């Protein structure tokens, strides 16, 4: 029993000694930390200063880089802006040119439209004029005893004369020897059943046939082998007679002497009716 108690006391003493040693060791550690802290304080301040300098330099470099980047962005934007401005100006010039072209085409179309309207008005006026002339011709009349055909008046003489005498007789009535201008007129004149003088002669120059209004003969209705000026026996056949219709309306002209005596056919325009 005593031995047991002694053992317990021994253990307590041992534990107390260990606790005392731990406490002593902890106090030494804290003292060491404090001493180290106190000893290292000047070095730590220098390191902080160096870090501040490094950070300041890095900030300056970063700021410089940002400025360079900003300047580059500004330059790029300026170049892009100028390029777009030039493109807009070029597009504007193209649009102006196109507008001018369209304006020119519009003006031309307006001119063509006006011209077409003028042409239409002109055609209308011409048609009205022709209609009025037609009505006027329909209202024209011939003197008593004259025969009307189309817009002209004709008078067959009642006595025979030479070619020149017959012409003068026609002139005294305000007419002249007939001038044949169309096949229809040739047909009409051929219906008089007698030989008649027409207003055709080559007295001024042999072979050059002219009407009494001094226009040249373009095509005629000559009989076969006419005009021949008398054939082998030249006799100055310088005037033209038209023979009866039985000979044929397309071949009934014959050159004869102007001194022959024949009936004649005078021709004049009709006289318009006075509507007053």
C-alpha positions in Angstrom: 0.0 0.0 0.0 2.7 2.4 0.9 4.6 1.4 -2.2 1.7 2.3 -4.3 1.3 5.7 -2.9 5.0 6.3 -3.3 4.8 5.5 -7.0 1.9 7.9 -7.4 3.8 10.7 -5.8 6.7 10.0 -8.0 4.6 10.3 -11.1 3.2 13.6 -10.0 6.6 15.0 -9.3 7.7 13.9 -12.8 4.7 15.5 -14.5 5.2 18.7 -12.7 8.8 18.8 -13.8 7.7 18.3 -17.4 5.2 21.0 -17.2 7.8 23.3 -15.8 10.1 22.5 -18.6 7.4 23.2 -21.3 6.6 26.5 -19.8 10.2 27.4 -19.7 10.6 26.3 -23.4 7.6 28.3 -24.5 8.9 31.4 -22.8 12.1 31.0 -24.6 10.4 30.7 -28.0 8.4 33.9 -27.5 11.5 35.7 -26.4 13.3 34.5 -29.6 10.4 35.6 -31.8 10.3 39.0 -30.2 14.0 39.4 -30.5 14.0 38.4 -34.1 11.2 40.8 -34.8 13.0 43.6 -33.2 16.2 42.7 -35.0 14.6 42.5 -38.6 12.5 45.7 -38.6 15.0 48.0 -40.4 15.5 45.5 -43.3 11.7 45.1 -43.8 11.3 48.9 -44.2 13.8 49.0 -47.1 12.2 46.1 -48.8 8.8 47.9 -48.7 10.4 51.0 -50.2 11.9 48.9 -53.0 8.6 47.3 -53.7 6.9 50.7 -53.8 9.5 51.9 -56.4 9.1 48.8 -58.5 5.3 49.1 -58.4 5.5 52.7 -59.3 7.8 51.9 -62.3 5.5 49.1 -63.4 2.5 51.5 -63.2 4.4 54.1 -65.3 5.3 51.5 -67.9 1.7 50.2 -68.0 0.4 53.8 -68.3 2.9 54.4 -71.1 1.7 51.3 -72.9 -1.9 52.3 -72.5 -1.0 55.8 -73.9 0.7 54.1 -76.9 -2.3 51.8 -77.4 -4.7 54.7 -77.1 -2.7 56.7 -79.6 -2.6 53.8 -82.0 -6.4 53.4 -81.6 -6.9 57.1 -82.3 -4.6 56.9 -85.4 -6.5 53.9 -86.7 -9.9 55.6 -86.1 -8.6 58.7 -87.9 -7.5 56.7 -90.9 -10.8 54.8 -90.9 -12.7 58.0 -90.6 -10.8 59.6 -93.5 -11.2 56.5 -95.6 -15.0 56.5 -94.9 -15.1 60.2 -95.6 -13.4 59.8 -99.0 -15.8 56.9 -99.8 -18.8 59.1 -98.8 -17.4 62.0 -101.0 -16.8 59.6 -103.9 -20.3 58.1 -103.5 -21.7 61.6 -103.3 -19.9 62.6 -106.5 -21.2 59.5 -108.2 -24.7 60.2 -107.0 -24.4 63.8 -108.3 -23.2 62.6 -111.7 -26.0 60.0 -111.8 -28.5 62.7 -110.8 -27.3 65.0 -113.5 -27.6 62.2 -116.0 -31.1 61.4 -114.9 -32.0 65.1 -115.1 -30.6 65.3 -118.6 -32.5 62.2 -119.6 -35.6 63.7 -118.0 -35.2 67.0 -119.9 -34.6 65.0 -123.2 -37.8 63.0 -122.5 -39.7 66.2 -121.9 -38.4 67.7 -125.1 -39.3 64.5 -127.0 -42.8 64.6 -125.4 -43.2 68.3 -126.4 -41.9 67.5 -129.8 -44.4 64.6 -130.1 -47.2 66.8 -129.0 -46.2 69.5 -131.5 -46.0 66.8 -134.2 -49.4 65.5 -133.2 -50.8 69.1 -133.3 -49.1 69.7 -136.6 -50.6 66.5 -138.1 -54.0 67.4 -136.7 -53.8 70.9 -138.2 -52.6 69.5 -141.5 -55.5 67.0 -141.6 -57.9 69.8 -140.9 -56.3 71.9 -143.6 -56.6 69.1 -146.1 -60.2 68.6 -145.1 -60.9 72.3 -145.5 -59.2 72.3 -148.9 -61.3 69.3 -150.0 -64.5 71.1 -148.9 -63.3 74.2 -150.6 -62.8 72.3 -153.8 -66.2 70.8 -153.5 -67.7 74.2 -153.3 -65.8 75.5 -156.3 -67.9 76.0 -159.4 -67.2 76.5 -163.1 -68.5 79.3 -165.3 -71.6 78.7 -167.4 -70.9 76.3 -170.3 -67.7 74.9 -168.8 -67.4 71.2 -167.7 -66.1 70.5 -164.2 -63.7 67.6 -163.6 -62.0 67.2 -160.2 -61.1 70.7 -159.2 -60.7 72.1 -162.7 -63.0 73.5 -165.4 -62.8 72.7 -169.1 -64.2 74.4 -172.2 -64.3 72.9 -175.7 -64.1 75.6 -178.5 -67.0 75.9 -181.0 -64.7 76.9 -183.9 -61.4 75.8 -185.3 -58.2 77.9 -185.0 -54.5 77.5 -185.2 -52.6 76.4 -182.1 -51.5 80.0 -181.2 -55.0 81.5 -181.9 -56.6 78.8 -179.8 -54.2 79.5 -176.9 -55.0 83.3 -177.0 -58.7 82.5 -177.0 -58.2 80.4 -173.9 -56.2 83.1 -172.2 -58.9 85.7 -172.8 -61.2 83.6 -170.7 -58.8 83.3 -167.8 -57.6 79.9 -168.9 -55.0 78.2 -171.1 -54.7 75.2 -173.4 -55.1 72.0 -171.3 -52.2 70.5 -169.5 -52.5 66.8 -168.8 -51.1 65.9 -165.4 -52.5 62.4 -164.8 -53.9 59.3 -166.4 -57.4 60.3 -165.1 -57.2 63.6 -166.8 -55.9 61.9 -170.0 -58.9 59.6 -169.9 -61.3 62.6 -169.4 -59.8 64.7 -172.2 -59.9 61.7 -174.6 -63.7 61.5 -174.3 -64.2 64.5 -176.5 -64.9 62.9 -179.9 -62.8 65.3 -182.1 -59.2 66.2 -182.7 -58.2 69.0 -180.3 -55.2 71.1 -179.5 -53.5 70.5 -176.1 -51.0 72.9 -174.5 -47.8 71.0 -175.5 -45.2 72.3 -178.0 -41.5 72.2 -178.9 -41.4 75.4 -180.8 -38.6 76.9 -178.6 -36.2 73.9 -179.1 -36.8 71.0 -181.4 -37.4 67.8 -179.5 -37.8 69.5 -176.1 -41.5 69.3 -175.4 -42.9 71.8 -172.9 -46.3 72.6 -171.6 -47.7 76.1 -171.8 -46.7 76.7 -168.1 -43.1 76.1 -169.2 -42.8 72.8 -167.4 -41.1 69.9 -169.2 -43.0 66.9 -170.4 -42.1 63.9 -168.3 -44.1 61.2 -169.9 -46.6 61.3 -172.7 -49.3 59.3 -174.5 -47.9 59.3 -178.0 -49.2 57.3 -181.0 -46.9 54.8 -182.5 -43.8 56.3 -184.1 -44.7 59.7 -182.7 -43.5 62.4 -182.4 -41.7 62.3 -185.7 -41.7 65.9 -186.9 -43.1 64.8 -190.3 -40.9 61.8 -190.7 -38.7 61.9 -193.8 -40.4 65.1 -194.9 -39.5 67.4 -192.0 -42.3 70.0 -191.7 -41.8 71.6 -188.3 -44.5 69.7 -186.5 -44.1 71.6 -183.3 -47.6 71.4 -181.7 -49.7 68.5 -180.4 -53.2 67.3 -181.2 -55.2 64.7 -179.3 -57.2 62.4 -181.5 -60.6 60.8 -180.7 -60.8 58.1 -178.0 -61.3 55.3 -180.5 -57.5 55.4 -181.1 -56.8 54.5 -177.5 -56.5 56.7 -174.4 -52.9 55.8 -173.8 -51.6 56.4 -177.3 -53.5 59.3 -179.0 -51.0 62.2 -179.1 -49.7 63.3 -182.5 -47.3 66.1 -183.4 -48.6 68.4 -186.3 -48.0 71.8 -187.7 -49.0 74.6 -185.4 -50.7 76.3 -188.4 -53.3 73.6 -188.7 -56.8 74.6 -187.6 -58.4 72.4 -184.9 -60.8 72.6 -182.1 -59.2 73.4 -178.7 -59.7 72.5 -175.0 -59.2 75.3 -172.5 -58.5 74.6 -168.8 -58.8 76.7 -165.7 -59.2 76.2 -161.9 -62.6 76.4 -160.4 -63.7 79.5 -158.6 -64.5 79.3 -154.9 -68.0 80.1 -153.8 -68.4 83.5 -152.0 -70.3 82.7 -148.8 -70.9 86.2 -147.7 
